[in-house]
Amino acid sequence: MAQRDASEQDIKRAIISLPDVQSCKVEFDKDHAITAIHVVSASKRPAKQLVRDIESLLQADFGIGVDHRKISIARVAERAEAAVPKAPRPKLSSITFSTAGGKGECKVVLARNHFEACGEWTGVAVGGGSLRLVANATFRAVEKIVGKEVEFELLDVVRMRIANRDTVIVLANYIAEGHVMNLAGCVQFDDNEQQATVHAALDACNRIVEMLPPVEHTEYEINPFSGT
């Protein structure tokens, strides 16, 4: 999507979907080019990281390149609230990836506490398709770990150079009880793009996962492809 096709509301909605953003204001010139982005955040993350997230999101979602100097971050004190126990975040155990004739199959095993879940996805493995397989397999494993009526819908996986580093950005929807929330995860890496894609997908959904009530799994998931 080109910048001229992106409305102010579309851009604001995308920025506010980032976990660290509470509100934002976007200013344009007469040619509808962005002249300033003002963001309010209560996050303790360095402002530079949030600025990079906004730059990456706008580039990936709308094809908009914004100079980091046009993005200002205002911090507000976090409200004192009763501590809510958070569910542990899933961790990557293994990735298995195979290809044949342009098709691919990916299995991603995630662990949380003593439970492991294997997510699988098959499809086109040409070009960026291989990273989409990895992201989809990751979300399938997360859905099994959460054990709820929720769905993570992959929108896109983008690989680009940001600040002279290879970067993977995963965009997705979180769907539960008829509601849809936009998610974005971003990870920079040096050599393993598949592993980076798993971590980017987890970065997109971890804040959702840790707020869902923990589910007690009484058994390990049985993987029909193991032990044979």
Kinemage of the C-alpha trace (Angstrom):
@kinemage 1
@onewidth
@group {chain A} dominant
@subgroup {mainchain}
@vectorlist {calphas} color= white
{ca met a 1} P 0.000 0.000 0.000
{ca ala a 2} L 1.468 3.360 -0.996
{ca gln a 3} L 1.412 6.314 1.358
{ca arg a 4} L -1.129 8.179 -0.742
{ca asp a 5} L -3.566 5.284 -0.254
{ca ala a 6} L -3.160 5.154 3.520
{ca ser a 7} L -5.633 7.246 5.495
{ca glu a 8} L -4.724 9.013 8.705
{ca gln a 9} L -6.934 6.600 10.639
{ca asp a 10} L -5.253 3.563 9.049
{ca ile a 11} L -1.819 4.836 10.038
{ca lys a 12} L -2.872 5.798 13.573
{ca arg a 13} L -4.613 2.454 14.075
{ca ala a 14} L -1.491 0.583 12.980
{ca ile a 15} L 0.799 2.555 15.305
{ca ile a 16} L -1.541 2.214 18.284
{ca ser a 17} L -1.601 -1.563 17.720
{ca leu a 18} L 2.026 -1.677 18.883
{ca pro a 19} L 2.083 -2.935 22.492
{ca asp a 20} L 4.053 0.051 23.834
{ca val a 21} L 1.858 2.779 22.317
{ca gln a 22} L -1.013 4.345 24.262
{ca ser a 23} L -1.967 7.072 21.800
{ca cys a 24} L -0.546 8.909 18.826
{ca lys a 25} L -1.058 11.865 16.531
{ca val a 26} L 0.072 11.972 12.892
{ca glu a 27} L 0.645 15.237 11.033
{ca phe a 28} L 0.702 15.624 7.234
{ca asp a 29} L 1.670 18.314 4.756
{ca lys a 30} L -0.480 19.445 1.810
{ca asp a 31} L 0.792 16.502 -0.271
{ca his a 32} L -0.299 14.036 2.429
{ca ala a 33} L 3.293 13.219 3.359
{ca ile a 34} L 3.930 12.571 7.030
{ca thr a 35} L 5.668 15.519 8.698
{ca ala a 36} L 5.486 14.371 12.332
{ca ile a 37} L 4.373 11.462 14.507
{ca his a 38} L 3.755 12.128 18.205
{ca val a 39} L 3.471 9.028 20.390
{ca val a 40} L 2.534 8.632 24.050
{ca ser a 41} L 3.984 5.567 25.764
{ca ala a 42} L 4.298 4.231 29.294
{ca ser a 43} L 6.860 1.631 28.265
{ca lys a 44} L 10.263 1.429 29.944
{ca arg a 45} L 11.867 0.339 26.666
{ca pro a 46} L 14.372 2.768 25.160
{ca ala a 47} L 12.665 5.344 22.952
{ca lys a 48} L 14.992 4.432 20.058
{ca gln a 49} L 13.600 0.884 19.992
{ca leu a 50} L 10.016 2.128 19.846
{ca val a 51} L 10.957 4.544 17.061
{ca arg a 52} L 12.503 1.663 15.090
{ca asp a 53} L 9.345 -0.412 15.612
{ca ile a 54} L 7.216 2.423 14.238
{ca glu a 55} L 9.544 2.909 11.254
{ca ser a 56} L 9.477 -0.829 10.492
{ca leu a 57} L 5.712 -1.114 10.864
{ca leu a 58} L 4.982 1.800 8.539
{ca gln a 59} L 7.455 0.514 5.940
{ca ala a 60} L 6.082 -3.035 6.041
{ca asp a 61} L 2.381 -2.211 6.303
{ca phe a 62} L 2.061 0.860 4.088
{ca gly a 63} L 5.322 1.209 2.169
{ca ile a 64} L 5.972 4.474 3.995
{ca gly a 65} L 9.515 5.527 4.810
{ca val a 66} L 9.640 7.987 7.726
{ca asp a 67} L 12.766 9.724 9.005
{ca his a 68} L 13.264 8.791 12.654
{ca arg a 69} L 13.675 12.494 13.465
{ca lys a 70} L 10.000 13.013 12.676
{ca ile a 71} L 8.936 10.595 15.418
{ca ser a 72} L 8.706 11.929 18.964
{ca ile a 73} L 8.060 9.769 22.037
{ca ala a 74} L 6.432 11.190 25.163
{ca arg a 75} L 6.532 9.032 28.273
{ca val a 76} L 3.899 8.973 30.990
{ca ala a 77} L 4.144 7.328 34.391
{ca glu a 78} L 2.643 3.881 34.544
{ca arg a 79} L -0.422 3.603 36.739
{ca ala a 80} L 0.013 1.647 39.901
{ca glu a 81} L -2.148 -1.428 39.535
{ca ala a 82} L -2.444 -4.659 41.409
{ca ala a 83} L 0.082 -7.105 40.074
{ca val a 84} L -1.541 -9.658 37.797
{ca pro a 85} L 0.291 -12.976 37.550
{ca lys a 86} L 1.512 -13.469 34.016
{ca ala a 87} L 1.668 -16.797 32.272
{ca pro a 88} L 5.207 -17.765 31.235
{ca arg a 89} L 6.113 -17.070 27.633
{ca pro a 90} L 6.725 -20.026 25.294
{ca lys a 91} L 10.325 -20.765 24.372
{ca leu a 92} L 11.706 -22.291 21.201
{ca ser a 93} L 12.817 -25.910 21.534
{ca ser a 94} L 13.451 -26.879 17.905
{ca ile a 95} L 12.736 -26.144 14.249
{ca thr a 96} L 12.493 -28.782 11.539
{ca phe a 97} L 12.270 -27.633 7.936
{ca ser a 98} L 12.174 -29.734 4.774
{ca thr a 99} L 11.585 -28.879 1.116
{ca ala a 100} L 10.869 -30.782 -2.081
{ca gly a 101} L 9.825 -29.467 -5.490
{ca gly a 102} L 9.156 -25.938 -4.267
{ca lys a 103} L 6.965 -27.163 -1.415
{ca gly a 104} L 8.010 -27.092 2.195
{ca glu a 105} L 7.018 -28.430 5.599
{ca cys a 106} L 7.952 -26.782 8.876
{ca lys a 107} L 7.571 -28.073 12.419
{ca val a 108} L 8.206 -25.730 15.327
{ca val a 109} L 8.338 -27.114 18.873
{ca leu a 110} L 7.705 -24.637 21.686
{ca ala a 111} L 7.976 -25.309 25.411
{ca arg a 112} L 6.304 -23.706 28.399
{ca asn a 113} L 6.992 -25.109 31.829
{ca his a 114} L 6.970 -28.894 31.316
{ca phe a 115} L 4.707 -28.901 28.270
{ca glu a 116} L 5.851 -28.993 24.659
{ca ala a 117} L 3.685 -28.401 21.598
{ca cys a 118} L 4.525 -28.982 17.951
{ca gly a 119} L 3.078 -26.619 15.364
{ca glu a 120} L 3.165 -27.655 11.711
{ca trp a 121} L 2.572 -25.898 8.399
{ca thr a 122} L 3.039 -26.841 4.759
{ca gly a 123} L 3.003 -24.742 1.613
{ca val a 124} L 5.101 -22.933 -0.960
{ca ala a 125} L 8.741 -22.637 0.133
{ca val a 126} L 9.996 -20.349 -2.626
{ca gly a 127} L 11.303 -16.884 -1.788
{ca gly a 128} L 9.593 -15.417 1.262
{ca gly a 129} L 7.284 -18.421 1.437
{ca ser a 130} L 9.734 -20.343 3.609
{ca leu a 131} L 9.584 -17.713 6.350
{ca arg a 132} L 5.772 -17.711 6.186
{ca leu a 133} L 5.855 -21.464 6.814
{ca val a 134} L 7.977 -20.903 9.927
{ca ala a 135} L 5.734 -18.127 11.263
{ca asn a 136} L 2.552 -20.137 10.648
{ca ala a 137} L 4.026 -23.216 12.357
{ca thr a 138} L 4.994 -21.041 15.329
{ca phe a 139} L 1.467 -19.681 15.718
{ca arg a 140} L -0.004 -23.183 15.524
{ca ala a 141} L 2.264 -24.269 18.392
{ca val a 142} L 1.291 -21.198 20.426
{ca glu a 143} L -2.410 -21.986 19.944
{ca lys a 144} L -1.840 -25.488 21.332
{ca ile a 145} L 0.060 -24.164 24.335
{ca val a 146} L -2.581 -21.560 25.138
{ca gly a 147} L -5.341 -24.149 24.883
{ca lys a 148} L -8.014 -21.496 24.325
{ca glu a 149} L -10.474 -20.670 21.546
{ca val a 150} L -8.077 -18.174 20.004
{ca glu a 151} L -6.439 -17.868 16.612
{ca phe a 152} L -3.346 -16.123 15.340
{ca glu a 153} L -3.715 -15.248 11.657
{ca leu a 154} L -0.481 -14.493 9.833
{ca leu a 155} L -0.683 -11.416 7.615
{ca asp a 156} L 2.874 -11.102 6.364
{ca val a 157} L 6.535 -11.779 7.054
{ca val a 158} L 8.985 -9.137 5.865
{ca arg a 159} L 12.764 -9.345 5.798
{ca met a 160} L 14.695 -6.109 5.395
{ca arg a 161} L 17.832 -4.223 6.409
{ca ile a 162} L 17.360 -1.785 9.278
{ca ala a 163} L 20.320 0.076 10.783
{ca asn a 164} L 22.669 -2.235 8.835
{ca arg a 165} L 21.127 -5.328 10.461
{ca asp a 166} L 19.030 -8.083 8.887
{ca thr a 167} L 15.563 -7.811 10.392
{ca val a 168} L 12.456 -9.990 10.329
{ca ile a 169} L 9.050 -8.409 10.922
{ca val a 170} L 5.962 -10.559 11.499
{ca leu a 171} L 2.489 -9.015 11.178
{ca ala a 172} L -0.538 -10.953 12.392
{ca asn a 173} L -4.088 -10.758 13.728
{ca tyr a 174} L -5.147 -12.067 17.130
{ca ile a 175} L -8.718 -13.335 16.888
{ca ala a 176} L -10.779 -14.243 19.961
{ca glu a 177} L -14.500 -14.082 20.708
{ca gly a 178} L -15.182 -12.195 17.502
{ca his a 179} L -12.599 -9.495 18.229
{ca val a 180} L -9.519 -8.837 16.082
{ca met a 181} L -6.305 -7.197 17.285
{ca asn a 182} L -3.357 -6.281 15.062
{ca leu a 183} L 0.015 -7.604 16.223
{ca ala a 184} L 3.567 -6.916 15.093
{ca gly a 185} L 6.853 -8.534 16.108
{ca cys a 186} L 10.364 -7.555 15.091
{ca val a 187} L 13.731 -9.299 15.586
{ca gln a 188} L 17.183 -8.483 14.250
{ca phe a 189} L 19.554 -11.349 13.528
{ca asp a 190} L 22.984 -12.255 12.172
{ca asp a 191} L 22.699 -15.688 10.561
{ca asn a 192} L 19.635 -17.854 11.355
{ca glu a 193} L 16.598 -16.314 9.653
{ca gln a 194} L 14.293 -19.230 10.496
{ca gln a 195} L 15.034 -18.966 14.204
{ca ala a 196} L 14.663 -15.180 13.974
{ca thr a 197} L 11.245 -15.643 12.357
{ca val a 198} L 10.102 -17.825 15.260
{ca his a 199} L 11.240 -15.181 17.742
{ca ala a 200} L 9.568 -12.400 15.717
{ca ala a 201} L 6.281 -14.337 15.713
{ca leu a 202} L 6.608 -14.859 19.468
{ca asp a 203} L 7.436 -11.169 19.916
{ca ala a 204} L 4.161 -10.385 18.142
{ca cys a 205} L 2.005 -12.587 20.375
{ca asn a 206} L 3.873 -12.887 23.695
{ca arg a 207} L 2.088 -9.986 25.353
{ca ile a 208} L -1.240 -11.636 24.528
{ca val a 209} L -0.114 -15.087 25.625
{ca glu a 210} L 1.225 -13.970 29.012
{ca met a 211} L -2.074 -12.243 29.863
{ca leu a 212} L -4.211 -15.313 29.153
{ca pro a 213} L -4.916 -17.475 32.210
{ca pro a 214} L -2.374 -20.314 32.418
{ca val a 215} L -3.649 -23.673 31.229
{ca glu a 216} L -2.588 -26.805 33.064
{ca his a 217} L -1.555 -29.520 30.617
{ca thr a 218} L -1.604 -32.929 32.219
{ca glu a 219} L 0.270 -34.678 29.427
{ca tyr a 220} L 2.926 -34.010 26.873
{ca glu a 221} L 1.620 -33.563 23.402
{ca ile a 222} L 2.131 -36.725 21.400
{ca asn a 223} L 3.892 -35.949 18.153
{ca pro a 224} L 3.099 -38.657 15.568
{ca phe a 225} L 6.323 -37.864 13.712
{ca ser a 226} L 8.617 -38.548 16.669
{ca gly a 227} L 10.041 -41.867 17.758
{ca thr a 228} L 9.686 -43.501 14.376
